[in-house]
Amino acid sequence: MQFKRVAALIVAAGRGSRARSEKGLKQYVPLGGDAVIAHGVRCFVAHPHVHFVQVVIHADDEALYREALAGVARDKLLAPVTGGKTRQESVRLGLEALAAHAPSAVLIHDAARPFIDAAAIDGVLGALAGAPGAIVAVPVVDTLKRAGREGRIEATVPREGLWRAQTPQGFLFDDILAAHRKAAASGRDDFTDDASIAEAYGMEVALVAGSERNFKITDLADFARAEREMELGMGEYRFGTGFDVHAFAEGSSVTLCGVAIPFEKSLSGHSDADVAMHALTDAIYGAIAEGDIGFHFPPSEAQWKGADSRIFLEHARDRVAARGGEIVNVDVTILCEAPKIGPHRDAMRERLAGILGIETGRVAVKATTTERLGFTGRREGIAAMAAATVLLR
């Protein structure tokens, strides 16, 4: 981590009418023995690369705040500051208070996201090495519809490239403070998150793959989900493996992990014959006990002739999401004498990570020969093995 002073700014000044219960405001409602706000604050206080934590609260909530954080270590925790009428104003006031401490970077987080973890903080701080802003987000996997009049579907919105923003959202401190000041001076108060303010004033913001578990408590149903999360604890880890082989055929390239590699031959198969992506897809299906590619995409059906194997992997990813799970890590081993995999390994990892919506650091791609033994040793084709770990909650 390259920053000398990193601040965390926790926004807890909202009134949250949609999620209010008989116990009060959502950020102060008990969850697993602590107030909702305490879970996030404790995570930032405990992180070794966060140097101080500033919480923004409502003027009426000082007693609630003191009670909620009574058990949280105070060594990094600054005195709370009072927020404004909107989230945007509250963040700006928090940034103004932090300016006296001269942080080089700031992580802005919603108090209503109690399941933030160290990995998300690490990811954002790491991304800030290459961009003035970075946020955690998860790719959109559902089909999106735009509604017209009377609740009728007007259009289907392509989901390619769409992500759902979460927090923490990290920025170079001076840059985001300047952007907030410009927004306030212009009279604009319609920004829904800090990344949109950064974008509006010319800051580049990177995306870091987040987790479905890092959801925001917005309504009463979210409280029920949060309570289930606490009861389940870490959830259930599942492990799956996959294996596939494809013979060589005439051609001028092979596709492995979604990357086309120039070669003297191609691979033969009903789809695009991406043997590595097929093995990985089967590993994910195996982890959730939902069959294999042949079950979901029968080779007897002509529509899958020549199909991009990305379709199969996206389906396996979506099945995990439908089960309330997330893909933790994947590991692919390609067995062949040729072509050389090393020069393409990073591109393969990035391609798989992009499809799965996880960090590249959670994707491993390796290659080995079979010492000239068997059909791969005789250069008759390529085989691939894969493993996948899935967390079901």
C-alpha positions in Angstrom: 0.0 0.0 0.0 1.6 3.2 -1.2 -0.4 5.7 0.9 1.1 7.2 4.1 -2.2 8.2 5.6 -5.5 6.6 4.7 -8.8 7.7 6.2 -12.1 5.9 6.2 -15.2 8.0 6.1 -18.4 6.2 7.3 -21.6 7.8 6.3 -24.3 7.2 9.0 -26.4 10.4 9.0 -29.4 9.1 7.0 -32.9 8.6 8.5 -33.6 5.4 6.5 -37.4 5.5 6.6 -37.7 2.4 4.4 -35.7 0.2 6.7 -36.9 1.6 10.1 -38.2 -0.9 12.5 -39.7 -0.7 15.9 -36.1 -0.6 17.2 -35.2 2.6 15.4 -32.8 3.7 12.7 -31.3 1.0 10.6 -27.6 1.9 11.3 -28.3 1.5 15.1 -30.4 -1.7 15.0 -28.8 -4.7 16.6 -27.4 -7.3 14.2 -25.6 -10.3 15.6 -25.0 -8.7 19.0 -23.7 -5.3 17.7 -25.4 -2.4 16.0 -25.3 -2.4 12.2 -22.9 0.5 12.1 -20.4 -1.2 14.5 -19.7 -4.0 12.0 -18.4 -1.7 9.3 -16.6 0.6 11.7 -14.8 -2.3 13.4 -13.6 -3.6 10.0 -12.0 -0.3 9.1 -10.5 0.2 12.5 -8.9 -3.2 12.4 -7.4 -2.8 8.9 -3.7 -2.3 9.1 -3.6 0.2 6.2 -6.4 2.5 7.5 -4.9 5.1 9.9 -8.1 6.8 11.2 -11.8 6.5 10.9 -14.3 9.4 10.7 -18.0 8.8 11.1 -20.7 11.3 10.0 -23.9 11.1 12.0 -27.2 13.0 12.4 -27.3 15.8 14.9 -29.9 13.9 16.9 -28.0 10.6 17.1 -25.0 11.3 19.4 -26.3 9.1 22.2 -27.2 6.3 19.8 -23.7 6.5 18.2 -21.9 6.4 21.6 -23.9 3.3 22.6 -23.5 1.6 19.3 -19.7 1.9 19.3 -19.1 1.4 23.0 -17.2 -1.8 22.3 -15.1 -0.6 19.3 -11.4 0.2 19.8 -10.9 4.0 19.9 -7.3 4.3 18.8 -8.2 5.2 15.2 -11.7 6.6 15.7 -12.1 10.3 15.4 -14.9 12.3 17.1 -18.0 12.1 14.9 -19.1 15.0 12.8 -22.6 16.2 12.1 -23.9 15.5 8.6 -26.1 17.5 6.3 -29.6 17.3 4.7 -28.4 14.8 2.0 -25.9 12.0 1.8 -23.8 14.2 -0.6 -23.7 17.0 1.8 -22.8 14.7 4.7 -19.9 13.2 2.8 -18.6 16.7 1.9 -18.8 17.8 5.6 -17.0 14.6 6.6 -14.2 15.3 4.0 -13.9 18.9 5.3 -13.4 17.6 8.8 -10.8 15.1 7.6 -8.8 17.8 5.8 -7.2 18.8 9.0 -5.6 15.4 9.3 -4.2 15.6 5.7 -4.9 12.0 4.5 -3.5 11.1 1.1 -6.5 8.7 0.3 -10.0 8.2 1.7 -12.3 5.3 1.6 -16.0 6.4 1.8 -18.4 3.7 3.1 -22.1 3.4 3.8 -22.8 2.4 7.5 -25.7 0.3 6.2 -23.3 -2.2 4.6 -22.2 -4.2 7.6 -20.6 -7.1 5.7 -17.6 -5.2 4.3 -14.4 -7.1 4.6 -10.6 -6.6 4.4 -10.4 -8.0 0.9 -12.6 -5.2 -0.5 -10.6 -2.6 1.3 -7.4 -4.1 -0.1 -8.8 -4.2 -3.6 -9.8 -0.5 -3.6 -6.5 0.6 -2.1 -4.6 -1.5 -4.6 -6.6 0.0 -7.5 -5.8 3.5 -6.3 -2.2 2.9 -7.3 -3.3 3.3 -11.0 -6.3 5.6 -10.8 -7.5 8.6 -8.7 -10.7 6.7 -7.8 -11.8 3.1 -7.3 -14.9 1.4 -6.2 -16.1 -2.1 -5.4 -18.9 -3.3 -7.6 -20.5 -6.4 -8.9 -21.5 -7.2 -12.5 -25.1 -7.1 -13.5 -26.2 -10.7 -14.2 -30.0 -10.3 -14.5 -31.7 -9.3 -17.7 -32.7 -5.6 -17.5 -35.9 -4.1 -18.8 -36.8 -0.5 -19.3 -40.4 0.2 -18.3 -42.7 2.5 -20.4 -46.2 3.6 -19.7 -48.5 1.6 -17.5 -45.8 -0.8 -16.5 -45.2 -2.2 -20.0 -41.7 -3.2 -21.2 -40.3 -0.6 -23.5 -36.9 -2.2 -24.2 -34.4 -4.7 -23.0 -31.3 -3.0 -21.8 -28.0 -4.8 -22.7 -26.2 -5.8 -19.5 -22.8 -6.0 -21.1 -20.4 -3.8 -19.2 -23.0 -2.9 -16.5 -22.0 -3.1 -12.8 -23.8 -2.4 -9.5 -21.8 0.1 -7.4 -21.1 -0.7 -3.8 -18.9 0.9 -1.1 -16.2 1.5 -0.1 -15.4 4.0 -2.8 -11.8 5.2 -2.6 -10.2 8.3 -3.9 -7.1 10.5 -3.7 -8.2 12.8 -0.9 -7.5 16.2 -2.4 -9.1 15.2 -5.7 -12.4 14.0 -4.2 -12.6 16.9 -1.8 -12.2 19.4 -4.7 -14.9 17.5 -6.7 -17.3 17.7 -3.8 -16.6 21.4 -3.3 -17.2 22.1 -7.0 -20.5 20.2 -6.9 -21.6 22.2 -3.8 -20.6 25.5 -5.4 -22.6 24.6 -8.6 -25.7 23.9 -6.6 -25.9 20.3 -7.7 -27.2 17.9 -5.1 -28.5 15.0 -7.2 -25.4 12.7 -7.2 -26.3 9.3 -5.8 -22.7 8.2 -4.9 -19.2 9.7 -4.7 -18.0 8.0 -7.9 -20.6 9.9 -9.9 -19.3 13.2 -8.5 -15.7 12.1 -9.3 -16.8 11.2 -12.9 -18.6 14.5 -13.3 -15.5 16.4 -12.5 -13.0 14.5 -14.7 -11.7 11.8 -12.3 -11.0 8.4 -13.7 -12.6 5.7 -11.5 -11.6 2.0 -11.6 -13.9 -0.9 -10.9 -12.9 -3.6 -8.3 -14.8 -6.8 -8.2 -16.9 -6.9 -5.0 -19.1 -9.4 -3.3 -22.8 -10.0 -3.3 -22.5 -10.3 0.5 -21.6 -6.6 0.7 -25.2 -5.5 0.2 -26.8 -2.4 1.6 -29.6 -2.6 4.1 -32.3 -0.6 2.5 -35.6 -2.1 3.6 -37.0 -4.6 6.1 -36.4 -7.5 3.8 -32.7 -6.6 3.8 -32.7 -6.9 7.6 -34.0 -10.4 7.3 -31.3 -11.2 4.8 -28.7 -9.7 7.1 -29.9 -11.8 10.1 -29.7 -14.9 7.9 -26.1 -13.9 7.0 -25.2 -13.7 10.6 -26.8 -17.0 11.4 -25.0 -18.7 8.5 -21.7 -17.2 9.4 -19.2 -18.1 6.7 -21.8 -20.1 4.8 -21.0 -23.4 3.0 -17.9 -23.8 0.8 -18.3 -26.1 -2.2 -15.6 -27.5 -4.4 -15.9 -28.7 -7.9 -13.6 -30.1 -10.6 -13.9 -30.4 -14.4 -12.0 -32.1 -17.2 -12.2 -31.9 -20.9 -10.3 -33.0 -24.1 -10.5 -31.9 -27.7 -8.6 -33.3 -30.7 -6.7 -31.1 -33.1 -8.2 -30.4 -36.5 -7.2 -28.3 -39.5 -7.0 -24.6 -38.8 -4.8 -21.6 -37.9 -5.6 -20.9 -34.2 -6.9 -22.4 -31.0 -9.1 -20.7 -28.4 -8.2 -21.3 -24.7 -9.8 -19.4 -21.8 -11.5 -17.2 -24.3 -8.2 -16.1 -25.9 -7.4 -16.9 -29.6 -3.8 -18.1 -30.0 -2.3 -18.3 -33.5 -1.3 -21.9 -34.2 -0.8 -24.4 -37.0 -4.0 -26.2 -36.1 -7.4 -25.7 -34.4 -9.4 -27.7 -32.0 -12.4 -29.9 -33.1 -15.6 -29.6 -31.2 -19.4 -28.9 -31.4 -18.9 -25.4 -30.0 -15.8 -23.3 -30.3 -13.9 -26.1 -28.6 -12.4 -24.0 -25.8 -11.3 -27.0 -23.8 -10.0 -24.9 -20.9 -13.2 -22.9 -20.5 -15.3 -26.1 -20.8 -13.3 -27.7 -18.0 -13.8 -24.6 -15.8 -17.5 -24.4 -16.6 -18.0 -28.0 -15.5 -16.0 -27.4 -12.3 -18.4 -24.6 -11.4 -21.5 -26.7 -12.2 -19.9 -29.5 -10.1 -19.5 -27.3 -7.1 -23.2 -26.6 -7.0 -24.2 -30.1 -8.2 -26.0 -28.9 -11.3 -24.8 -31.3 -14.0 -22.4 -30.3 -16.7 -22.2 -28.5 -20.0 -23.8 -31.4 -21.9 -26.8 -31.3 -19.6 -27.5 -27.6 -20.0 -26.3 -27.3 -23.6 -26.8 -30.7 -25.4 -24.5 -31.2 -28.3 -27.5 -32.7 -30.1 -29.0 -29.2 -30.4 -27.9 -27.4 -33.6 -28.1 -24.0 -31.9 -24.9 -24.6 -30.0 -22.9 -25.5 -33.1 -19.9 -23.2 -33.1 -21.1 -21.3 -30.0 -18.8 -19.1 -28.0 -18.0 -21.0 -24.8 -18.4 -17.7 -22.9 -22.2 -18.5 -23.0 -21.6 -21.7 -21.1 -19.4 -20.1 -18.4 -21.8 -17.1 -18.0 -24.6 -19.6 -17.4 -22.6 -21.5 -14.7 -21.8 -18.1 -13.1 -25.4 -17.1 -13.1 -26.5 -20.4 -11.6 -24.2 -19.8 -8.7 -25.7 -16.3 -8.2 -29.2 -17.7 -8.4 -28.3 -20.0 -5.4 -27.2 -17.0 -3.4 -23.5 -17.9 -3.8 -20.3 -16.4 -5.1 -17.3 -17.8 -6.9 -14.3 -17.6 -4.5 -11.5 -18.8 -6.8 -10.9 -20.9 -9.9 -7.8 -22.8 -11.1 -7.3 -24.1 -14.6 -4.5 -26.4 -15.8 -3.9 -26.8 -19.6 -2.2 -30.0 -20.7 -0.4 -29.7 -24.1 2.9 -29.9 -25.9 2.0 -26.8 -28.0 1.1 -24.0 -28.4 3.0 -22.2 -25.6 0.6 -20.9 -23.0 3.0 -18.7 -21.0 2.8 -15.6 -23.3 -1.0 -15.7 -23.1 -1.5 -16.5 -19.4 -2.3 -13.0 -18.2 -4.8 -12.4 -21.0 -6.5 -15.7 -20.1 -6.7 -14.8 -16.4 -8.1 -11.4 -17.2 -10.7 -12.8 -19.6 -11.9 -15.4 -17.1 -12.0 -12.9 -14.3 -14.1 -10.5 -16.4 -16.6 -13.1 -17.3 -16.9 -14.4 -13.7 -16.9 -10.9 -12.1 -14.1 -11.7 -9.7 -10.6 -10.3 -9.1 -7.8 -11.5 -11.4 -6.0 -12.6 -8.3 -8.7 -15.2 -7.7 -8.0 -16.8 -11.2 -5.1 -19.2 -11.8 -4.1 -20.5 -15.2 -1.3 -23.0 -15.5 0.1 -25.2 -18.2 2.1 -28.4 -18.3 3.1 -31.1 -20.7 2.7 -34.8 -20.3 6.3 -35.6 -21.0 5.3 -36.7 -24.5 3.1 -39.4 -23.1 -0.5 -40.1 -24.2 -2.5 -38.3 -26.8 -1.4 -34.8 -25.7 2.2 -36.0 -25.7 1.7 -37.2 -29.3 0.3 -33.7 -30.1 -3.1 -35.1 -31.0 -5.0 -32.6 -29.0 -5.3 -30.6 -25.8 -6.7 -31.5 -22.4 -7.6 -29.3 -19.5 -8.4 -29.7 -15.8 -10.1 -27.1 -13.6 -11.2 -26.6 -10.0 -13.6 -24.0 -8.6 -14.5 -23.0 -5.1 -18.0 -21.6 -4.5 -19.4 -20.1 -1.3 -23.1 -20.7 -0.9 -24.9 -18.6 1.8 
